[in-house]
Amino acid sequence: MLGRMDAEAGSRALHGSNDLVELLRLAQGALERIELEVHGSSFEQARAVGREIQRLRRQAEKLHADIEQFVGREESATVWRGHPLRRSADRTTPPGGHR
């Protein structure tokens, strides 16, 4: 699954997965419009691409849900730990140390 992430990385991941779902939604709509206008082999090709886009969209929606759950768990853990979300690399500097 996903490793630990800070709040900014979580936000970027959520926005990215949302953008992916939206892009695939738009592509699916475009293909549906194409299917209405073409016939024969072009229609069959558009329909095949549409099925693939639909499959990818379902996967992207699942990925988005997984990221939402993960970020939610990380935010809950942050409240419990009492400090902002941090990557494991951020914790390698000893207290009082400088980078």
N, C-alpha and C positions, 0 to 999 in steps of 0.2 A: 504494500500500500504506500502511502505517502509518509515521508519523514516529518520531523518537526519543522515548522515554518513560523516566521514572524508575521505580525499583522499585515505589513505591507505586501509580503509575498502571498499571503492568503487572499488579500484583496485583488491582487493582480491575477491570481489563479481563477478566482470567481469571475472577474470581468472577462478574462480570456475565454473561459468555458461558456459564459453567457453569449459572448460575441460569436463563438463557433456555432452554438445552437441557432442563433438568429440568422447567421449566414446560410446554414443548411435549410432553414425554414424558407428563406427567400429563394434559394435555388430550387427547392421543391415546388414552390408556387410558380416560378418561371417555367419549369418543366411541364406543369399541369397546363399552363397557357399554351405552350408549344404543342402539346398533345391535341389540343382542340383545333389547331390550325393546320396540321400536317397529316399526311396519309401514307400508307404503304410502309416501305422500309424506314423512312424517317420517323414515322409514328412508332414503329417497333423499337427503334434505337432510343427515342426519347423516353418511351415507357421503361426500357431496361435501365437507362441512366436514372430515371425517377425511382425505380425500386432500390437501386444502390444508394441514392441520396437518402431515401427513407430509412434504410438500414443504418447508414451513418448517423442520421439524425437521432435515431433511438439510442445508439451508442453514446453520442454526444450528450444527450439528456441524462443518461445514466451517469456518465462521467461528471456532469455538472452537479447532480444530486450527491454523488460520493464526495466531491470537493466541498459542497455546502456542509455536509455532515462532519467531515474532517475539520473544517475551519471552525464549526460550532463547538466541537469537542476541544479544540485547541484554545478557543476563547474561554470556555468553561474552566479548563485547566489553568489558564492564566489567572483567572479570578481566585482559584484555589491556591495557586502558588504565590500570588500577591505581587507579581511583576509582569511587565509586558512580554508578549510572545517573543522568543529569541531563538535564533538558529543555534545549533550545538556549537558551531564555530565561534559564535559570539561569547560563549562561556569559557573559552580556552585561556583568556587573559586573566591572570590572577587578580584578586581584589587589590585595588590601589596601583595596579600595573598600568603601563601605557603601551600603546601599539606603536 
